[in-house]
Amino acid sequence: MNRLPDKEFLEMLGGYRRDRREKVEGLTVAGLLMFGSGLAIRDEFDNIFMDYRNETDADDETRWVDRITYDGTWENNLFNFFRKLPVYFK
C-alpha cells in the first residue's frame, strides 16, 4: 500500500513536477492524461478519444466483437480506461 501523500506519489511516478528555474509546479502531461479529469484532458487535447475494439473474431459482416469507449459512466482518463481492459487480456 502506498503511504506517500498524493503529491509526493505523483512526483515519484512522473505525474507532477516542480520547475525550479521557472518557479512553477503542476501536473505533467503524463499526469494529466493518466489521472486528470476527462474535462481537463479535453481542454488540453481536443482530439483525444479513448477507444478499444476487440476484433479477434471479427469478419466481413462484424466490425468488432466488443468495444470500450467513453460512455459517461466513468472518469475519462488513461488510468480508468486501462482498468476496463484487463477482462480482454486474460
TAZI-V874216 format. One record per run of one state. SS is the DSSP state (hx for helix, st for strand, lp for the rest). FROM is the first residue (numbers start at 1). TO is the last residue. If there is no record, write none. Layout:
BEGIN
((SS | FROM | TO) (SS | FROM | TO))
END
This chain:
BEGIN
((lp | 1 | 5) (hx | 6 | 13) (lp | 14 | 15) (st | 16 | 19) (lp | 20 | 23) (st | 24 | 27) (lp | 28 | 28) (hx | 29 | 35) (lp | 36 | 37) (hx | 38 | 44) (lp | 45 | 50) (st | 51 | 54) (lp | 55 | 65) (st | 66 | 69) (lp | 70 | 77) (hx | 78 | 88) (lp | 89 | 90))
END
